[in-house]
Amino acid sequence: MKITSVKLRIIIREMVEAIFQSHSDEPEVGELIANINPDCKHKGSEGIVMYINTLPGEAGKTASYMCTNDGPTWGIGDMLEKTLDQLTSMNDVGHVD
């Protein structure tokens, strides 16, 4: 089966849109999440989502979460706020080291 360049562009465009689509699987208030951003000083923090916040100018969303673990730069009970691309559901990863 031969794929034309037009069909190939359509396939690539659909893949890119799916991959870079704004965080479509947003966490919900009460959900357990973890920070997985390797460049963040709070990487490895885990917590319960308390709020979902909308950034101005359609810049995306953040989640505010109460930490349920300790780390070098955070403690149990601390409130952290991160963009959704830095977070993942604990259902997806289990425990983050």
Phi and psi in radians as a Rosetta constraint file:
Dihedral C 1 N 2 CA 2 C 2 CIRCULARHARMONIC -1.627 0.35
Dihedral N 2 CA 2 C 2 N 3 CIRCULARHARMONIC 2.333 0.35
Dihedral C 2 N 3 CA 3 C 3 CIRCULARHARMONIC -1.824 0.35
Dihedral N 3 CA 3 C 3 N 4 CIRCULARHARMONIC 2.153 0.35
Dihedral C 3 N 4 CA 4 C 4 CIRCULARHARMONIC -1.296 0.35
Dihedral N 4 CA 4 C 4 N 5 CIRCULARHARMONIC 2.835 0.35
Dihedral C 4 N 5 CA 5 C 5 CIRCULARHARMONIC -1.108 0.35
Dihedral N 5 CA 5 C 5 N 6 CIRCULARHARMONIC -0.569 0.35
Dihedral C 5 N 6 CA 6 C 6 CIRCULARHARMONIC -1.149 0.35
Dihedral N 6 CA 6 C 6 N 7 CIRCULARHARMONIC -0.814 0.35
Dihedral C 6 N 7 CA 7 C 7 CIRCULARHARMONIC -1.115 0.35
Dihedral N 7 CA 7 C 7 N 8 CIRCULARHARMONIC -0.688 0.35
Dihedral C 7 N 8 CA 8 C 8 CIRCULARHARMONIC -1.086 0.35
Dihedral N 8 CA 8 C 8 N 9 CIRCULARHARMONIC -0.749 0.35
Dihedral C 8 N 9 CA 9 C 9 CIRCULARHARMONIC -1.069 0.35
Dihedral N 9 CA 9 C 9 N 10 CIRCULARHARMONIC -0.718 0.35
Dihedral C 9 N 10 CA 10 C 10 CIRCULARHARMONIC -1.108 0.35
Dihedral N 10 CA 10 C 10 N 11 CIRCULARHARMONIC -0.775 0.35
Dihedral C 10 N 11 CA 11 C 11 CIRCULARHARMONIC -1.085 0.35
Dihedral N 11 CA 11 C 11 N 12 CIRCULARHARMONIC -0.810 0.35
Dihedral C 11 N 12 CA 12 C 12 CIRCULARHARMONIC -1.106 0.35
Dihedral N 12 CA 12 C 12 N 13 CIRCULARHARMONIC -0.760 0.35
Dihedral C 12 N 13 CA 13 C 13 CIRCULARHARMONIC -1.047 0.35
Dihedral N 13 CA 13 C 13 N 14 CIRCULARHARMONIC -0.767 0.35
Dihedral C 13 N 14 CA 14 C 14 CIRCULARHARMONIC -1.111 0.35
Dihedral N 14 CA 14 C 14 N 15 CIRCULARHARMONIC -0.684 0.35
Dihedral C 14 N 15 CA 15 C 15 CIRCULARHARMONIC -1.165 0.35
Dihedral N 15 CA 15 C 15 N 16 CIRCULARHARMONIC -0.775 0.35
Dihedral C 15 N 16 CA 16 C 16 CIRCULARHARMONIC -1.105 0.35
Dihedral N 16 CA 16 C 16 N 17 CIRCULARHARMONIC -0.760 0.35
Dihedral C 16 N 17 CA 17 C 17 CIRCULARHARMONIC -1.072 0.35
Dihedral N 17 CA 17 C 17 N 18 CIRCULARHARMONIC -0.691 0.35
Dihedral C 17 N 18 CA 18 C 18 CIRCULARHARMONIC -1.186 0.35
Dihedral N 18 CA 18 C 18 N 19 CIRCULARHARMONIC -0.708 0.35
Dihedral C 18 N 19 CA 19 C 19 CIRCULARHARMONIC -1.262 0.35
Dihedral N 19 CA 19 C 19 N 20 CIRCULARHARMONIC -0.759 0.35
Dihedral C 19 N 20 CA 20 C 20 CIRCULARHARMONIC -1.719 0.35
Dihedral N 20 CA 20 C 20 N 21 CIRCULARHARMONIC 0.211 0.35
Dihedral C 20 N 21 CA 21 C 21 CIRCULARHARMONIC -1.103 0.35
Dihedral N 21 CA 21 C 21 N 22 CIRCULARHARMONIC 2.521 0.35
Dihedral C 21 N 22 CA 22 C 22 CIRCULARHARMONIC -0.925 0.35
Dihedral N 22 CA 22 C 22 N 23 CIRCULARHARMONIC 2.434 0.35
Dihedral C 22 N 23 CA 23 C 23 CIRCULARHARMONIC -0.599 0.35
Dihedral N 23 CA 23 C 23 N 24 CIRCULARHARMONIC 1.604 0.35
Dihedral C 23 N 24 CA 24 C 24 CIRCULARHARMONIC -1.402 0.35
Dihedral N 24 CA 24 C 24 N 25 CIRCULARHARMONIC -0.382 0.35
Dihedral C 24 N 25 CA 25 C 25 CIRCULARHARMONIC -1.815 0.35
Dihedral N 25 CA 25 C 25 N 26 CIRCULARHARMONIC 1.242 0.35
Dihedral C 25 N 26 CA 26 C 26 CIRCULARHARMONIC -1.246 0.35
Dihedral N 26 CA 26 C 26 N 27 CIRCULARHARMONIC 2.525 0.35
Dihedral C 26 N 27 CA 27 C 27 CIRCULARHARMONIC -1.189 0.35
Dihedral N 27 CA 27 C 27 N 28 CIRCULARHARMONIC 2.806 0.35
Dihedral C 27 N 28 CA 28 C 28 CIRCULARHARMONIC -2.018 0.35
Dihedral N 28 CA 28 C 28 N 29 CIRCULARHARMONIC 2.697 0.35
Dihedral C 28 N 29 CA 29 C 29 CIRCULARHARMONIC -0.966 0.35
Dihedral N 29 CA 29 C 29 N 30 CIRCULARHARMONIC 2.295 0.35
Dihedral C 29 N 30 CA 30 C 30 CIRCULARHARMONIC 1.670 0.35
Dihedral N 30 CA 30 C 30 N 31 CIRCULARHARMONIC -0.206 0.35
Dihedral C 30 N 31 CA 31 C 31 CIRCULARHARMONIC -1.374 0.35
Dihedral N 31 CA 31 C 31 N 32 CIRCULARHARMONIC 2.540 0.35
Dihedral C 31 N 32 CA 32 C 32 CIRCULARHARMONIC -1.450 0.35
Dihedral N 32 CA 32 C 32 N 33 CIRCULARHARMONIC 2.248 0.35
Dihedral C 32 N 33 CA 33 C 33 CIRCULARHARMONIC -2.288 0.35
Dihedral N 33 CA 33 C 33 N 34 CIRCULARHARMONIC 2.929 0.35
Dihedral C 33 N 34 CA 34 C 34 CIRCULARHARMONIC -2.426 0.35
Dihedral N 34 CA 34 C 34 N 35 CIRCULARHARMONIC 2.540 0.35
Dihedral C 34 N 35 CA 35 C 35 CIRCULARHARMONIC -1.495 0.35
Dihedral N 35 CA 35 C 35 N 36 CIRCULARHARMONIC 2.127 0.35
Dihedral C 35 N 36 CA 36 C 36 CIRCULARHARMONIC -2.017 0.35
Dihedral N 36 CA 36 C 36 N 37 CIRCULARHARMONIC 0.212 0.35
Dihedral C 36 N 37 CA 37 C 37 CIRCULARHARMONIC -1.330 0.35
Dihedral N 37 CA 37 C 37 N 38 CIRCULARHARMONIC 1.956 0.35
Dihedral C 37 N 38 CA 38 C 38 CIRCULARHARMONIC -1.136 0.35
Dihedral N 38 CA 38 C 38 N 39 CIRCULARHARMONIC -0.324 0.35
Dihedral C 38 N 39 CA 39 C 39 CIRCULARHARMONIC -1.691 0.35
Dihedral N 39 CA 39 C 39 N 40 CIRCULARHARMONIC 0.066 0.35
Dihedral C 39 N 40 CA 40 C 40 CIRCULARHARMONIC -1.718 0.35
Dihedral N 40 CA 40 C 40 N 41 CIRCULARHARMONIC 2.421 0.35
Dihedral C 40 N 41 CA 41 C 41 CIRCULARHARMONIC -1.196 0.35
Dihedral N 41 CA 41 C 41 N 42 CIRCULARHARMONIC -0.203 0.35
Dihedral C 41 N 42 CA 42 C 42 CIRCULARHARMONIC -1.805 0.35
Dihedral N 42 CA 42 C 42 N 43 CIRCULARHARMONIC 0.214 0.35
Dihedral C 42 N 43 CA 43 C 43 CIRCULARHARMONIC -0.957 0.35
Dihedral N 43 CA 43 C 43 N 44 CIRCULARHARMONIC 2.318 0.35
Dihedral C 43 N 44 CA 44 C 44 CIRCULARHARMONIC 1.685 0.35
Dihedral N 44 CA 44 C 44 N 45 CIRCULARHARMONIC -0.170 0.35
Dihedral C 44 N 45 CA 45 C 45 CIRCULARHARMONIC -1.203 0.35
Dihedral N 45 CA 45 C 45 N 46 CIRCULARHARMONIC 2.519 0.35
Dihedral C 45 N 46 CA 46 C 46 CIRCULARHARMONIC -2.240 0.35
Dihedral N 46 CA 46 C 46 N 47 CIRCULARHARMONIC 2.644 0.35
Dihedral C 46 N 47 CA 47 C 47 CIRCULARHARMONIC -3.035 0.35
Dihedral N 47 CA 47 C 47 N 48 CIRCULARHARMONIC -3.111 0.35
Dihedral C 47 N 48 CA 48 C 48 CIRCULARHARMONIC -1.840 0.35
Dihedral N 48 CA 48 C 48 N 49 CIRCULARHARMONIC 2.195 0.35
Dihedral C 48 N 49 CA 49 C 49 CIRCULARHARMONIC -1.143 0.35
Dihedral N 49 CA 49 C 49 N 50 CIRCULARHARMONIC 2.173 0.35
Dihedral C 49 N 50 CA 50 C 50 CIRCULARHARMONIC -1.775 0.35
Dihedral N 50 CA 50 C 50 N 51 CIRCULARHARMONIC -0.619 0.35
Dihedral C 50 N 51 CA 51 C 51 CIRCULARHARMONIC -2.545 0.35
Dihedral N 51 CA 51 C 51 N 52 CIRCULARHARMONIC 2.594 0.35
Dihedral C 51 N 52 CA 52 C 52 CIRCULARHARMONIC -1.950 0.35
Dihedral N 52 CA 52 C 52 N 53 CIRCULARHARMONIC 2.186 0.35
Dihedral C 52 N 53 CA 53 C 53 CIRCULARHARMONIC -2.015 0.35
Dihedral N 53 CA 53 C 53 N 54 CIRCULARHARMONIC 2.438 0.35
Dihedral C 53 N 54 CA 54 C 54 CIRCULARHARMONIC -1.709 0.35
Dihedral N 54 CA 54 C 54 N 55 CIRCULARHARMONIC 2.224 0.35
Dihedral C 54 N 55 CA 55 C 55 CIRCULARHARMONIC -1.391 0.35
Dihedral N 55 CA 55 C 55 N 56 CIRCULARHARMONIC 2.646 0.35
Dihedral C 55 N 56 CA 56 C 56 CIRCULARHARMONIC -1.171 0.35
Dihedral N 56 CA 56 C 56 N 57 CIRCULARHARMONIC 2.717 0.35
Dihedral C 56 N 57 CA 57 C 57 CIRCULARHARMONIC 1.130 0.35
Dihedral N 57 CA 57 C 57 N 58 CIRCULARHARMONIC 0.553 0.35
Dihedral C 57 N 58 CA 58 C 58 CIRCULARHARMONIC 0.965 0.35
Dihedral N 58 CA 58 C 58 N 59 CIRCULARHARMONIC 0.620 0.35
Dihedral C 58 N 59 CA 59 C 59 CIRCULARHARMONIC -1.440 0.35
Dihedral N 59 CA 59 C 59 N 60 CIRCULARHARMONIC -0.001 0.35
Dihedral C 59 N 60 CA 60 C 60 CIRCULARHARMONIC 2.049 0.35
Dihedral N 60 CA 60 C 60 N 61 CIRCULARHARMONIC -2.759 0.35
Dihedral C 60 N 61 CA 61 C 61 CIRCULARHARMONIC -2.385 0.35
Dihedral N 61 CA 61 C 61 N 62 CIRCULARHARMONIC 2.788 0.35
Dihedral C 61 N 62 CA 62 C 62 CIRCULARHARMONIC -2.210 0.35
Dihedral N 62 CA 62 C 62 N 63 CIRCULARHARMONIC 2.834 0.35
Dihedral C 62 N 63 CA 63 C 63 CIRCULARHARMONIC -2.113 0.35
Dihedral N 63 CA 63 C 63 N 64 CIRCULARHARMONIC 2.322 0.35
Dihedral C 63 N 64 CA 64 C 64 CIRCULARHARMONIC -1.735 0.35
Dihedral N 64 CA 64 C 64 N 65 CIRCULARHARMONIC 2.252 0.35
Dihedral C 64 N 65 CA 65 C 65 CIRCULARHARMONIC -2.371 0.35
Dihedral N 65 CA 65 C 65 N 66 CIRCULARHARMONIC 2.574 0.35
Dihedral C 65 N 66 CA 66 C 66 CIRCULARHARMONIC -1.622 0.35
Dihedral N 66 CA 66 C 66 N 67 CIRCULARHARMONIC 2.160 0.35
Dihedral C 66 N 67 CA 67 C 67 CIRCULARHARMONIC -1.181 0.35
Dihedral N 67 CA 67 C 67 N 68 CIRCULARHARMONIC 2.406 0.35
Dihedral C 67 N 68 CA 68 C 68 CIRCULARHARMONIC -1.952 0.35
Dihedral N 68 CA 68 C 68 N 69 CIRCULARHARMONIC 0.082 0.35
Dihedral C 68 N 69 CA 69 C 69 CIRCULARHARMONIC -2.436 0.35
Dihedral N 69 CA 69 C 69 N 70 CIRCULARHARMONIC 2.902 0.35
Dihedral C 69 N 70 CA 70 C 70 CIRCULARHARMONIC -1.749 0.35
Dihedral N 70 CA 70 C 70 N 71 CIRCULARHARMONIC 2.652 0.35
Dihedral C 70 N 71 CA 71 C 71 CIRCULARHARMONIC -2.650 0.35
Dihedral N 71 CA 71 C 71 N 72 CIRCULARHARMONIC -3.130 0.35
Dihedral C 71 N 72 CA 72 C 72 CIRCULARHARMONIC -1.088 0.35
Dihedral N 72 CA 72 C 72 N 73 CIRCULARHARMONIC -0.494 0.35
Dihedral C 72 N 73 CA 73 C 73 CIRCULARHARMONIC -2.151 0.35
Dihedral N 73 CA 73 C 73 N 74 CIRCULARHARMONIC 0.242 0.35
Dihedral C 73 N 74 CA 74 C 74 CIRCULARHARMONIC -2.676 0.35
Dihedral N 74 CA 74 C 74 N 75 CIRCULARHARMONIC 2.844 0.35
Dihedral C 74 N 75 CA 75 C 75 CIRCULARHARMONIC -2.363 0.35
Dihedral N 75 CA 75 C 75 N 76 CIRCULARHARMONIC 2.919 0.35
Dihedral C 75 N 76 CA 76 C 76 CIRCULARHARMONIC -1.018 0.35
Dihedral N 76 CA 76 C 76 N 77 CIRCULARHARMONIC 2.296 0.35
Dihedral C 76 N 77 CA 77 C 77 CIRCULARHARMONIC 1.632 0.35
Dihedral N 77 CA 77 C 77 N 78 CIRCULARHARMONIC -0.248 0.35
Dihedral C 77 N 78 CA 78 C 78 CIRCULARHARMONIC -1.118 0.35
Dihedral N 78 CA 78 C 78 N 79 CIRCULARHARMONIC 2.548 0.35
Dihedral C 78 N 79 CA 79 C 79 CIRCULARHARMONIC -1.762 0.35
Dihedral N 79 CA 79 C 79 N 80 CIRCULARHARMONIC 2.184 0.35
Dihedral C 79 N 80 CA 80 C 80 CIRCULARHARMONIC -2.086 0.35
Dihedral N 80 CA 80 C 80 N 81 CIRCULARHARMONIC 2.648 0.35
Dihedral C 80 N 81 CA 81 C 81 CIRCULARHARMONIC -2.235 0.35
Dihedral N 81 CA 81 C 81 N 82 CIRCULARHARMONIC 2.199 0.35
Dihedral C 81 N 82 CA 82 C 82 CIRCULARHARMONIC -2.386 0.35
Dihedral N 82 CA 82 C 82 N 83 CIRCULARHARMONIC 2.652 0.35
Dihedral C 82 N 83 CA 83 C 83 CIRCULARHARMONIC -1.193 0.35
Dihedral N 83 CA 83 C 83 N 84 CIRCULARHARMONIC 2.671 0.35
Dihedral C 83 N 84 CA 84 C 84 CIRCULARHARMONIC -1.115 0.35
Dihedral N 84 CA 84 C 84 N 85 CIRCULARHARMONIC -0.458 0.35
Dihedral C 84 N 85 CA 85 C 85 CIRCULARHARMONIC -1.198 0.35
Dihedral N 85 CA 85 C 85 N 86 CIRCULARHARMONIC -0.251 0.35
Dihedral C 85 N 86 CA 86 C 86 CIRCULARHARMONIC -1.580 0.35
Dihedral N 86 CA 86 C 86 N 87 CIRCULARHARMONIC -0.116 0.35
Dihedral C 86 N 87 CA 87 C 87 CIRCULARHARMONIC -2.059 0.35
Dihedral N 87 CA 87 C 87 N 88 CIRCULARHARMONIC 2.676 0.35
Dihedral C 87 N 88 CA 88 C 88 CIRCULARHARMONIC -2.461 0.35
Dihedral N 88 CA 88 C 88 N 89 CIRCULARHARMONIC 2.698 0.35
Dihedral C 88 N 89 CA 89 C 89 CIRCULARHARMONIC -1.190 0.35
Dihedral N 89 CA 89 C 89 N 90 CIRCULARHARMONIC 2.430 0.35
Dihedral C 89 N 90 CA 90 C 90 CIRCULARHARMONIC -1.135 0.35
Dihedral N 90 CA 90 C 90 N 91 CIRCULARHARMONIC -0.375 0.35
Dihedral C 90 N 91 CA 91 C 91 CIRCULARHARMONIC -1.127 0.35
Dihedral N 91 CA 91 C 91 N 92 CIRCULARHARMONIC -0.476 0.35
Dihedral C 91 N 92 CA 92 C 92 CIRCULARHARMONIC -1.465 0.35
Dihedral N 92 CA 92 C 92 N 93 CIRCULARHARMONIC -0.566 0.35
Dihedral C 92 N 93 CA 93 C 93 CIRCULARHARMONIC -2.054 0.35
Dihedral N 93 CA 93 C 93 N 94 CIRCULARHARMONIC -0.256 0.35
Dihedral C 93 N 94 CA 94 C 94 CIRCULARHARMONIC 1.266 0.35
Dihedral N 94 CA 94 C 94 N 95 CIRCULARHARMONIC -2.228 0.35
Dihedral C 94 N 95 CA 95 C 95 CIRCULARHARMONIC -1.711 0.35
Dihedral N 95 CA 95 C 95 N 96 CIRCULARHARMONIC 2.367 0.35
Dihedral C 95 N 96 CA 96 C 96 CIRCULARHARMONIC -1.729 0.35
Dihedral N 96 CA 96 C 96 N 97 CIRCULARHARMONIC 2.246 0.35
